Amino acid sequence: MRHVTRAAVSIIALCTATTVHARIQPQAQPGGDPANPPAAAQPAETGGVPDIVVTAQKRSENVQSVPIAISAFTANALQERGVGSIAQLSGLAPNVNLDAGTPFSGSPSVLSAYIRGIGSDDFAFNIDPGVGIYVDGVYLARSVGANQDLLDVERVEVLKGPQGTLFGRNTIGGAISVVTRDPGDTFRFKADVTTGSYGLLQARGTADLPITDDLAGALTFGVKTRTGYMKRIPYPDPLAANSASYTGFPSSGYSSPSDEGGDNNWNLRGKLKWKGEHVTVTLTGDYTRENSTGLANTLLGTAGNVPGNFGGTANLPGTAFDPTGTTGFLFAGLYNFCIGANTAQIAARNAQALCGVRGTQYNTALHQQPIAGVNVDGNPNNNLLPYDNRFLTGNKDTSYATGNDFSRMTSYGFAGTVEWNPAPNTTLKSITAYRQLDWRSGVDGDGSPLNFLQLSFAMHQWQFSQEVQLLGTLLDDKLHYVLGGYYFKEKGGLHDYVTFAEGLLQVDGPNALETQNYAGFGQIDYRPIPLLGVTLGGRYTREDKQFEGGQQDLNGFNYKLFGCSDPQGNITPNGPFPLAPVTCQQGTGYPDPANPIRVYAPGVNTQSFQNFSPKVGVQLYPIDRVMAYASWSKGYKTGGWTTRLTNPQPTAQPFGPEKATTWEIGIKSQFLDRKLQLNAAAFTTEYQGIQLNFQQGTSPTIRNAGDARIRGVELEAVVAPARGLVVNASVGFIDARYTSVLPGVLAVSAPNAFQAGTFVGADLPKTPKWKINVSPRYEAHLGNGATMILLADWTHATSVWNDAQRTYLLRRPTIDVFNASVAYREPGGKWTLTAGGTNITGNRYLTTGNENISDGVFFGTYSRPAEWYVRLGVSF
């Protein structure tokens, strides 16, 4: 930590003396050539930092005038740094962590977003994100598809801290607002083609198409293909061929590629804008298609034969394993025991049914051959491989996996925005939008030719939203106001398919969810005298949710565990329950007589939530281009239901909302004839009812598992000391710790050989204590009229826990990532050639992962290796 602290202090000293940071680049017209910004948007002749306009408060204003901590990125800054998706912003914004993919989602289109320690690392329909993603003012409700391609955007705004007043529920950590480019008034075409590592081929283009004096359109496209950086290799043992095919178990699809981590997607966006005397109408439509290999998954470790599992040292007479879980039963141990034990040994453990046919009379099509004693029956032709560390390849980028790996998504939406100016300084705005998402993904989590952790998912979702805003000014522009109403409806479902341990547990989980949300909001910003400003705002939200879970175990594991061959048979007093005889279904707790293998309680569940999120702020303007502010605000995230449980449940298990209360002070400033811009903020947050995702046996479950206290500071600066030179820098420090942990979760997550555990005083996940970024950019004018642009990025982040249980194998170490590029723009500005590299030093770290100790599997996704690219851009 000492070297990190010294580095941070040095940067702060540099910034306060000669630098600034607001993540601003020399501006171009929206969507312009990153290496060729028009002269009107260049920094001042003195090398000053240009202004940037944002809409963080629902109106257009200079980012330096907004009393919110914002990291704003122009189109030029994004393209020059090779930022093509929201997740790639992670290294550029302090106290922000954005990862492509969540545990076992298998898809880079899923976004794990955390701002100031608050967010969500899941994709399930039952849990909402903690950071709101907006595209042109339209909320994206799912984390699936939220890792948007930043195609022809005007800017991206990262708003930190609760944004409940103006952006609504599920912005408890903050909001990311993507603003796409409006059509221009004259014909224009801009495109680029990029090639690079792993067969990268990317083409993008946009055209402005004026139709009449009042009507113009824009059409934008993007195509990207790339092979995966992880290679699948054959396991060097002929016994691998004896494992059952992964296609023999239910799945959302079947695809076994030769590599993982590739891309194959295309995007299309159209925009039409009509401007009348008092009315402006904007219509947009977008379509995304993804048909890629999934995230690259590396097997990190196994836990097949540790003491206490089924095949280990536990003494479990009379039953297959200890139902209380105190011995640490593992499916890996059970599987290894079944294939390696003889008939007498299996009978002594009452495991005949467990080691037998994998299926029930309710799913005969899924029957698999028994695995009992196959390795000791004297027939070497049916021998099976045990599951253990033999499948670790020792290489981050190779795998013995043979099962599913794919990500297929179709996402589209339409929106209409109408702005009417009925009177001077008054605007009535309506945003109407519909979106639909269809997504399938598959993951081979076990990294082996066995079917030990095969996961796949299918999601269908649609949403409709309507927002109305009344904006204006009063009292000679001293008072700005926004009043609004919001309606949102979402409906859809997520179907889980998970195969554990060659079918010993077979999860088939259809789930359906419907949400309706109503809200009214308002905010006033009043500046009665030049020195002082005041902000008052609030939002009232009502949300109604209903959910029906249909999770079932196609192998009827619990029946077999207790010696039942038929749900209507009896468990006698000599069985595991010291009761009078009851039917197997009653005794094992399966809740649905109509479907004896269903583990989730039948019926539609409902919850209603109400919340008021206020905001109070004060601003001081002591001198020109300096604003100090203080604010108090609240944020809110709705609750839901845990859906992935694999043991029978008599009732649905709901969880409640999260709440956050934040106090913040900050300063935004420009000095030295706008050569220096310095923004800083300090904050403290009380975070209550954290919806913690943790493993309960084989099941990732959600519960309100505790509270936390979060404190931090962040500094963003830009310095433009001379014409052509701009240096961006940022420093973020955060201390995010649990102040209370639910006792049941603490018991589950107590420190052990695999995990540091979750306890009072432990750090929150996905939250590095320090993050530092320095990005110099130099533009040199050559003698022939051409321009050379040199750009570099360095991001440093301290270690972070990737999961709530703080699993050692999943921990992300301290990282240093370097990117650099050089661009040549020809004298006429018609074309630009750029060559660059990302992660130049090849620093590899886990971005996401999963531990399933009950199945004996640990796997994760490493960051991409060092890569190069060459891009040719044209504009006319």
LOVEX-46101 format. One line per 3 residues: number of its first residue (from 1); for each residue x negated, z negated, y of C-alpha. Coordinates in steps of 0.2 Angstrom, whole numbers, always signed. Layout:
<nodes>
NUM = X,Z,Y  ...
</nodes>
This chain:
<nodes>
1 = +0,+0,+0  -14,-3,+12  -19,+15,+14
4 = -1,+20,+16  +1,+7,+30  -15,+13,+39
7 = -8,+31,+38  +9,+26,+45  +1,+16,+59
10 = -11,+30,+63  +4,+43,+64  +14,+31,+74
13 = +0,+29,+86  -3,+47,+87  +16,+51,+90
16 = +17,+38,+104  +2,+44,+113  +3,+63,+111
19 = +17,+68,+99  +35,+68,+95  +46,+73,+80
22 = +64,+79,+79  +61,+92,+66  +63,+106,+78
25 = +55,+123,+78  +54,+137,+91  +72,+143,+91
28 = +78,+160,+88  +95,+168,+88  +104,+160,+73
31 = +98,+169,+58  +84,+178,+67  +67,+183,+59
34 = +58,+166,+57  +42,+174,+62  +50,+183,+77
37 = +60,+172,+88  +67,+181,+103  +58,+178,+119
40 = +73,+168,+126  +71,+155,+112  +52,+153,+113
43 = +45,+137,+119  +42,+136,+138  +26,+144,+145
46 = +19,+126,+146  +22,+124,+127  +37,+113,+129
49 = +49,+108,+115  +65,+118,+116  +82,+110,+115
52 = +93,+111,+99  +112,+110,+99  +122,+100,+86
55 = +140,+96,+82  +138,+79,+75  +152,+72,+86
58 = +163,+87,+83  +158,+95,+100  +142,+105,+104
61 = +129,+95,+113  +110,+93,+114  +104,+83,+99
64 = +94,+72,+111  +111,+66,+118  +119,+61,+102
67 = +117,+42,+99  +115,+45,+80  +99,+46,+70
70 = +99,+65,+66  +86,+76,+58  +91,+94,+63
73 = +83,+110,+56  +85,+127,+63  +86,+143,+53
76 = +68,+147,+58  +61,+130,+52  +70,+132,+35
79 = +64,+149,+31  +46,+147,+37  +45,+132,+25
82 = +53,+141,+11  +68,+129,+11  +82,+138,+1
85 = +93,+124,-4  +99,+107,+2  +88,+98,-10
88 = +72,+105,-3  +75,+96,+13  +70,+80,+5
91 = +52,+80,+10  +56,+84,+28  +68,+70,+33
94 = +63,+51,+33  +73,+39,+22  +81,+53,+14
97 = +80,+58,-5  +88,+74,-11  +85,+79,-29
100 = +92,+95,-38  +100,+88,-53  +107,+71,-59
103 = +104,+63,-76  +109,+74,-91  +119,+86,-79
106 = +107,+100,-84  +110,+109,-68  +100,+112,-52
109 = +116,+116,-43  +121,+97,-44  +114,+87,-30
112 = +108,+69,-30  +109,+63,-12  +103,+47,-5
115 = +101,+42,+13  +94,+25,+18  +96,+19,+0
118 = +114,+24,-2  +121,+38,-12  +126,+43,-30
121 = +116,+50,-45  +130,+56,-55  +141,+72,-57
124 = +156,+65,-66  +174,+68,-59  +177,+49,-59
127 = +164,+45,-46  +162,+52,-28  +146,+56,-19
130 = +140,+43,-6  +133,+57,+5  +146,+69,+12
133 = +141,+88,+11  +150,+99,+24  +149,+118,+26
136 = +156,+124,+43  +166,+108,+44  +173,+109,+26
139 = +170,+94,+14  +163,+98,-3  +171,+85,-14
142 = +160,+87,-30  +141,+84,-32  +142,+99,-43
145 = +139,+114,-32  +134,+103,-18  +115,+109,-19
148 = +120,+124,-8  +109,+139,-5  +105,+139,+13
151 = +110,+157,+15  +110,+164,+33  +113,+147,+41
154 = +111,+143,+59  +106,+125,+57  +107,+110,+45
157 = +111,+92,+52  +106,+77,+42  +116,+62,+49
160 = +110,+45,+44  +120,+29,+42  +139,+28,+39
163 = +149,+42,+47  +166,+36,+42  +174,+38,+59
166 = +172,+56,+61  +168,+62,+44  +178,+51,+33
169 = +177,+42,+16  +162,+45,+5  +150,+47,+19
172 = +144,+29,+17  +126,+34,+17  +127,+48,+29
175 = +132,+66,+30  +124,+83,+29  +132,+97,+39
178 = +128,+115,+36  +133,+127,+50  +132,+145,+45
181 = +129,+159,+58  +142,+167,+68  +143,+186,+69
184 = +134,+194,+83  +141,+206,+96  +130,+220,+92
187 = +125,+229,+76  +110,+220,+68  +103,+220,+50
190 = +90,+208,+43  +83,+206,+26  +69,+200,+15
193 = +62,+202,-2  +51,+189,-11  +41,+189,-26
196 = +31,+175,-34  +27,+164,-48  +37,+165,-65
199 = +43,+182,-61  +52,+177,-45  +62,+191,-37
202 = +73,+186,-22  +82,+197,-10  +93,+192,+4
205 = +101,+201,+18  +114,+199,+32  +122,+212,+44
208 = +132,+210,+60  +146,+222,+61  +155,+223,+78
211 = +172,+230,+76  +180,+229,+93  +175,+220,+109
214 = +184,+205,+103  +182,+206,+84  +165,+205,+75
217 = +161,+202,+57  +145,+197,+47  +141,+200,+29
220 = +127,+191,+20  +121,+192,+2  +107,+183,-9
223 = +101,+187,-26  +88,+177,-36  +80,+178,-53
226 = +65,+168,-60  +60,+163,-78  +58,+145,-82
229 = +42,+135,-81  +45,+125,-97  +42,+135,-113
232 = +51,+131,-130  +39,+131,-144  +43,+130,-163
235 = +40,+113,-172  +26,+116,-184  +35,+109,-200
238 = +46,+120,-211  +58,+105,-213  +64,+109,-195
241 = +74,+123,-202  +85,+111,-213  +93,+103,-198
244 = +111,+108,-194  +113,+121,-181  +118,+115,-164
247 = +132,+128,-164  +141,+117,-178  +146,+104,-165
250 = +158,+106,-151  +151,+111,-134  +156,+119,-118
253 = +145,+134,-123  +130,+139,-133  +114,+146,-127
256 = +96,+142,-133  +84,+151,-122  +65,+152,-124
259 = +61,+144,-107  +69,+131,-96  +70,+129,-77
262 = +74,+147,-73  +86,+155,-60  +99,+169,-61
265 = +111,+168,-47  +119,+178,-32  +129,+173,-17
268 = +140,+182,-5  +147,+176,+12  +158,+185,+24
271 = +163,+180,+41  +176,+187,+54  +178,+181,+71
274 = +190,+186,+84  +189,+179,+102  +204,+180,+114
277 = +206,+173,+131  +212,+156,+125  +211,+157,+106
280 = +197,+160,+94  +200,+163,+76  +186,+162,+63
283 = +189,+167,+44  +176,+164,+31  +174,+167,+13
286 = +160,+164,+1  +157,+167,-18  +143,+160,-29
289 = +139,+165,-47  +125,+156,-57  +121,+160,-75
292 = +104,+152,-77  +94,+141,-89  +97,+123,-85
295 = +85,+110,-79  +68,+109,-88  +70,+93,-99
298 = +54,+85,-106  +55,+72,-120  +47,+56,-113
301 = +48,+44,-128  +58,+39,-142  +64,+22,-149
304 = +68,+26,-167  +60,+11,-177  +58,-3,-165
307 = +61,-21,-172  +79,-25,-171  +86,-8,-174
310 = +95,-2,-189  +80,+3,-198  +69,-11,-192
313 = +67,-29,-195  +85,-36,-191  +93,-45,-206
316 = +111,-39,-206  +119,-43,-223  +136,-37,-226
319 = +138,-25,-211  +130,-10,-205  +124,-18,-189
322 = +127,-33,-178  +143,-28,-168  +138,-39,-154
325 = +123,-28,-150  +111,-43,-150  +99,-35,-162
328 = +97,-20,-151  +105,-7,-164  +99,+11,-162
331 = +107,+27,-169  +89,+33,-171  +86,+19,-183
334 = +103,+22,-192  +99,+40,-195  +81,+37,-201
337 = +88,+23,-212  +101,+35,-220  +89,+49,-224
340 = +76,+38,-231  +86,+25,-240  +91,+26,-259
343 = +109,+23,-265  +106,+4,-268  +98,+1,-251
346 = +113,+10,-242  +126,+0,-252  +117,-16,-248
349 = +120,-12,-230  +138,-6,-232  +132,+10,-225
352 = +140,+22,-237  +153,+29,-225  +141,+29,-210
355 = +128,+39,-220  +141,+51,-227  +151,+65,-221
358 = +151,+67,-202  +169,+70,-198  +186,+63,-202
361 = +202,+70,-209  +207,+73,-191  +194,+86,-188
364 = +190,+94,-205  +182,+109,-196  +168,+98,-190
367 = +163,+91,-207  +144,+91,-210  +135,+87,-226
370 = +131,+69,-230  +113,+63,-225  +113,+48,-237
373 = +96,+48,-246  +92,+66,-244  +73,+62,-242
376 = +73,+52,-258  +85,+61,-270  +71,+71,-278
379 = +76,+87,-270  +63,+92,-257  +73,+107,-252
382 = +86,+96,-242  +74,+84,-234  +77,+81,-215
385 = +64,+76,-202  +66,+58,-195  +68,+56,-176
388 = +53,+48,-168  +37,+51,-157  +32,+66,-168
391 = +42,+77,-156  +32,+72,-140  +21,+88,-136
394 = +9,+80,-124  +13,+93,-111  +25,+92,-97
397 = +30,+110,-99  +33,+113,-117  +47,+107,-129
400 = +52,+108,-147  +70,+109,-142  +81,+122,-150
403 = +98,+117,-143  +108,+121,-128  +101,+124,-111
406 = +111,+133,-98  +120,+131,-81  +135,+143,-77
409 = +144,+141,-61  +157,+151,-52  +161,+143,-35
412 = +171,+151,-20  +181,+146,-5  +191,+152,+10
415 = +192,+144,+27  +201,+148,+43  +197,+139,+60
418 = +208,+141,+75  +202,+135,+92  +215,+135,+106
421 = +211,+130,+124  +228,+126,+131  +221,+119,+147
424 = +204,+117,+155  +192,+105,+146  +205,+104,+132
427 = +203,+111,+114  +215,+110,+99  +206,+115,+83
430 = +212,+118,+66  +202,+119,+50  +211,+125,+34
433 = +201,+127,+18  +203,+130,+0  +189,+129,-13
436 = +188,+131,-32  +174,+127,-44  +171,+132,-62
439 = +155,+125,-70  +148,+123,-88  +131,+116,-92
442 = +122,+112,-108  +107,+100,-111  +95,+97,-126
445 = +90,+80,-122  +81,+76,-138  +67,+89,-136
448 = +67,+92,-155  +75,+104,-168  +87,+90,-172
451 = +104,+87,-165  +100,+70,-158  +106,+71,-140
454 = +115,+87,-136  +126,+86,-121  +137,+99,-113
457 = +150,+99,-99  +164,+109,-93  +172,+106,-75
460 = +186,+114,-66  +191,+109,-49  +200,+115,-34
463 = +203,+107,-17  +213,+110,-1  +210,+102,+15
466 = +218,+103,+33  +210,+95,+48  +217,+95,+66
469 = +206,+90,+81  +210,+87,+99  +195,+87,+110
472 = +192,+86,+128  +185,+78,+143  +193,+67,+157
475 = +187,+58,+173  +176,+72,+179  +168,+74,+162
478 = +164,+55,+161  +175,+53,+146  +174,+64,+130
481 = +187,+61,+117  +191,+68,+100  +207,+63,+91
484 = +212,+70,+74  +221,+70,+57  +215,+75,+40
487 = +224,+79,+24  +214,+82,+7  +220,+86,-10
490 = +209,+88,-26  +214,+91,-44  +204,+96,-59
493 = +195,+89,-75  +178,+87,-83  +176,+89,-102
496 = +162,+80,-110  +154,+85,-127  +140,+74,-133
499 = +132,+74,-151  +122,+59,-155  +110,+57,-170
502 = +115,+73,-180  +134,+69,-178  +134,+50,-182
505 = +143,+49,-165  +153,+65,-158  +160,+63,-141
508 = +174,+74,-136  +180,+69,-119  +193,+78,-109
511 = +197,+69,-92  +209,+74,-78  +209,+68,-60
514 = +220,+70,-45  +217,+64,-27  +226,+64,-11
517 = +219,+58,+5  +227,+56,+22  +217,+50,+38
520 = +219,+48,+56  +203,+46,+67  +198,+45,+85
523 = +182,+42,+96  +179,+41,+114  +162,+42,+123
526 = +163,+35,+141  +149,+35,+154  +156,+26,+169
529 = +139,+26,+178  +124,+36,+175  +115,+21,+167
532 = +128,+16,+154  +138,+24,+141  +150,+17,+128
535 = +157,+23,+112  +172,+17,+103  +180,+25,+87
538 = +189,+22,+71  +196,+30,+56  +211,+25,+45
541 = +211,+32,+28  +224,+31,+13  +219,+38,-3
544 = +229,+39,-19  +221,+43,-36  +227,+46,-53
547 = +217,+48,-69  +219,+51,-87  +205,+50,-100
550 = +206,+57,-117  +189,+53,-124  +188,+53,-143
553 = +175,+51,-157  +176,+65,-169  +166,+56,-182
556 = +177,+40,-181  +161,+30,-181  +169,+13,-179
559 = +181,+16,-193  +166,+20,-204  +157,+5,-197
562 = +170,-7,-204  +172,+2,-220  +189,+11,-216
565 = +192,+28,-224  +210,+29,-216  +216,+21,-200
568 = +232,+15,-209  +222,+6,-222  +219,-12,-221
571 = +205,-23,-215  +205,-38,-226  +200,-56,-222
574 = +183,-52,-232  +179,-39,-219  +171,-41,-202
577 = +186,-49,-194  +191,-67,-201  +210,-62,-199
580 = +225,-59,-209  +225,-41,-215  +228,-28,-201
583 = +227,-9,-201  +210,-2,-198  +216,+6,-182
586 = +222,-11,-175  +207,-20,-181  +195,-8,-174
589 = +204,-7,-157  +208,+12,-157  +222,+13,-144
592 = +232,+28,-148  +243,+29,-163  +246,+47,-160
595 = +228,+51,-160  +218,+38,-171  +201,+44,-166
598 = +204,+43,-147  +194,+29,-139  +201,+30,-122
601 = +218,+21,-118  +231,+34,-116  +242,+36,-101
604 = +240,+40,-83  +231,+27,-72  +233,+26,-53
607 = +224,+17,-39  +227,+17,-20  +214,+13,-7
610 = +216,+9,+11  +202,+7,+24  +198,+6,+42
613 = +181,+11,+47  +177,+7,+65  +162,+11,+76
616 = +156,+3,+92  +141,+9,+102  +132,+7,+119
619 = +119,+19,+127  +107,+16,+141  +99,+30,+151
622 = +85,+22,+161  +76,+38,+166  +79,+57,+164
625 = +78,+63,+146  +77,+45,+139  +92,+37,+130
628 = +92,+20,+121  +107,+16,+110  +114,+2,+99
631 = +128,+4,+87  +138,-5,+74  +148,+5,+61
634 = +156,+4,+44  +157,+16,+30  +168,+17,+14
637 = +168,+25,-3  +183,+25,-14  +183,+18,-32
640 = +188,+26,-48  +187,+23,-67  +173,+22,-80
643 = +176,+37,-92  +161,+39,-104  +164,+24,-115
646 = +162,+27,-134  +170,+11,-141  +189,+10,-142
649 = +196,+3,-126  +213,-6,-125  +215,-2,-106
652 = +206,+9,-93  +192,+1,-84  +193,+4,-65
655 = +180,+0,-52  +183,-3,-34  +176,+4,-18
658 = +159,+2,-10  +158,-3,+8  +143,-3,+21
661 = +141,-11,+38  +126,-5,+48  +118,-11,+64
664 = +106,+1,+72  +96,+3,+88  +86,+18,+93
667 = +79,+29,+106  +78,+47,+110  +66,+53,+122
670 = +56,+68,+130  +40,+66,+140  +26,+76,+148
673 = +36,+90,+154  +45,+91,+137  +28,+93,+127
676 = +32,+77,+119  +48,+72,+110  +50,+55,+101
679 = +65,+48,+92  +65,+32,+83  +78,+20,+75
682 = +79,+3,+67  +93,-2,+56  +100,-15,+44
685 = +114,-13,+32  +125,-24,+22  +130,-14,+6
688 = +144,-21,-4  +152,-17,-21  +138,-5,-26
691 = +145,+7,-39  +130,+6,-51  +128,+18,-65
694 = +120,+10,-80  +119,+12,-99  +131,+2,-109
697 = +126,+6,-127  +127,+25,-128  +138,+26,-113
700 = +133,+29,-95  +146,+18,-86  +151,+14,-68
703 = +154,-4,-62  +154,-13,-45  +138,-21,-50
706 = +131,-30,-35  +127,-30,-17  +112,-26,-7
709 = +103,-28,+10  +94,-13,+17  +83,-13,+32
712 = +72,+1,+39  +64,+10,+53  +61,+29,+55
715 = +52,+39,+68  +53,+58,+71  +42,+67,+83
718 = +37,+84,+89  +22,+88,+100  +19,+105,+108
721 = +2,+102,+117  -1,+120,+120  +7,+137,+119
724 = +9,+142,+101  +5,+125,+93  +19,+113,+87
727 = +17,+98,+76  +31,+90,+68  +29,+72,+60
730 = +40,+59,+53  +38,+41,+46  +51,+32,+37
733 = +50,+14,+30  +64,+6,+21  +66,-11,+11
736 = +82,-10,+0  +85,-24,-12  +99,-31,-22
739 = +106,-48,-15  +118,-50,-29  +120,-43,-47
742 = +135,-44,-58  +131,-56,-72  +136,-44,-86
745 = +125,-30,-79  +111,-42,-77  +112,-47,-95
748 = +112,-29,-100  +98,-24,-89  +87,-39,-92
751 = +68,-35,-93  +63,-28,-110  +50,-17,-117
754 = +58,-2,-109  +65,-7,-93  +60,-18,-78
757 = +79,-23,-76  +91,-25,-62  +91,-42,-54
760 = +92,-50,-37  +77,-44,-26  +75,-28,-36
763 = +73,-12,-26  +88,+0,-26  +85,+17,-35
766 = +80,+33,-27  +73,+25,-12  +54,+26,-8
769 = +48,+12,+3  +37,+24,+13  +39,+42,+17
772 = +28,+52,+29  +28,+70,+33  +16,+80,+45
775 = +20,+99,+48  +8,+108,+60  +13,+126,+65
778 = +1,+138,+75  +6,+155,+82  -8,+166,+87
781 = -6,+182,+97  -18,+195,+91  -26,+209,+102
784 = -16,+223,+95  +0,+214,+99  +3,+207,+82
787 = +6,+189,+78  -1,+177,+65  +8,+161,+60
790 = +0,+147,+51  +10,+133,+44  +7,+118,+33
793 = +17,+103,+26  +11,+87,+19  +24,+74,+12
796 = +19,+57,+6  +31,+46,-3  +28,+29,-12
799 = +34,+26,-30  +53,+25,-34  +64,+20,-48
802 = +74,+35,-54  +88,+25,-63  +97,+9,-60
805 = +89,-1,-75  +72,+4,-68  +66,+12,-84
808 = +47,+12,-85  +46,+30,-92  +57,+37,-78
811 = +48,+29,-64  +42,+41,-50  +24,+37,-45
814 = +18,+39,-27  +17,+57,-23  +8,+69,-11
817 = +15,+87,-9  +6,+100,+1  +14,+117,+5
820 = +6,+131,+16  +10,+148,+22  +3,+162,+33
823 = +13,+176,+41  +9,+192,+50  +21,+200,+61
826 = +18,+218,+66  +17,+222,+85  +35,+229,+86
829 = +42,+214,+77  +51,+225,+64  +43,+218,+49
832 = +34,+202,+44  +23,+198,+29  +22,+180,+23
835 = +11,+173,+9  +12,+155,+4  +11,+141,-9
838 = +22,+126,-14  +16,+110,-22  -2,+118,-20
841 = -11,+103,-28  +1,+103,-43  +7,+85,-41
844 = +20,+83,-54  +33,+69,-54  +50,+65,-62
847 = +65,+70,-51  +78,+64,-63  +80,+58,-81
850 = +90,+48,-93  +87,+33,-105  +98,+31,-120
853 = +90,+17,-129  +105,+16,-141  +101,+33,-147
856 = +83,+31,-145  +79,+45,-133  +71,+45,-116
859 = +70,+62,-106  +67,+68,-89  +64,+83,-77
862 = +48,+86,-69  +45,+93,-52  +40,+112,-51
865 = +22,+116,-53  +11,+124,-40  +18,+141,-36
868 = +14,+156,-25  +26,+168,-16  +25,+184,-5
871 = +39,+188,+6  +42,+204,+16  +55,+203,+30
874 = +63,+217,+40  +74,+216,+55  +82,+230,+66
</nodes>
